[in-house]
Amino acid sequence: MKIGIFTALFHDRPIEEALDAIAAAGIQAVELGAGAYPGDRHLKDVGGVQKLIDDAGARKKLGKLISDRGLQLDSISVHGNPLHPMRSIADDHHKAFENAVLLVEKLHKDGIQENPVVNGFSGCPGDGPRAKNPNWVTCAWPDEYREILEWQWKKKATPYWKNQNRFLKQRGVRFAIEAHPGFIVYNPETLLKLRKIAGEQIGCNFDPSHFWWQGIDPIAAARELGEAGAIFHVHAKDTRIDPYNSGVNGNLDTKSYGDILHRSWVFRSVGYGHDESWWKDFVSNLRMVGYDAVLSIEHEDGLLSNSEGLKKAMETLQSSVVQEKPGAMFWAKD
């Protein structure tokens, strides 16, 4: 297993400076944004997504920038909402998804990206054909909420993702959905529901930080999704539940992420929400269910600078990750 990073952390630096800093930190792999919410800041530095799709020379340049620093390209990310009821947003995010798939197909064939994975969200429609904003349903009553949910899945999510699964299969690429509140896929049950409906090119970008505050045990979730063969990629990000605010108000919290003192939960750097022993257990369980690829650090900690958060995450993960595949024990007969 290797330690990687989502380069959005270095959005203020050009790609070469970002890669220099990443290599100097001892990180081994990079995840690059290609549009939608993360943007495509670093790919613009090498000509942009469309140029990379069209131009083998541009792809070779990108690959060399990465490999010359002893890094590998882990994945491409386009976290967006292709089911958004505003057509302009849905079209923009769908195009970003489509281009990311085409780019990864080329990068994989060129030998630049070993694991042909695109990361993103499932999206969330509105409450009906005239909606202007997404509507995330979280309760079963009054009855109209279930009616909204049925419409979202039947009329929007099912046809869209069935089509995208076919497209992904044609291109030899897999899509790793990050289960995230606010979208129709937010937990293991909804992820596996969509996978069953749409097809097996769709799986999970497993991010434990979004599970804790929903009351989900990430290790139990990893076992469930891993045994289904649905973990395609993993993010390393932590969450801390504030026992005082959570005890008073529960964990459904719409206050600004910047209002850390009063929020029921906040994202933390790896090691500041859960200790090293938890992360060791998490890594062990990932390996037991067959995931032995990259843990990609995602930094969204409002209490630490980028450098402080990265240092803590690296310390925790380096002590948790086994770099080499284990051999059979000397007394094993099979």
Secondary structure, DSSP 8 states (H G I E B T S, - for coil): -EEEEEGGGGTTS-HHHHHHHHHHTT--EEEEE-SSTT--HHHHTTT-HHHHHH-HHHHHHHHHHHHTTT-EEEEEE----TT-SSHHHHHHHHHHHHHHHHHHHHHHHTTSBSS-EEEE------SSTT-SS--------SHHHHHHHHHIIIIIIHHHHHHHHHHHHHHT-EEEE---TTSS--SHHHHHHHHHHH-TTEEEEE-THHHHTTT--HHHHHHHHHHTT-EEEEEE-EEEE-HHHHHHH-S---S-TT-TTT-SEEEE-TTTSS-HHHHHHHHHHHHHTT--SEEEE----TTS-HHHHHHHHHHHHHTT---S-----TT---
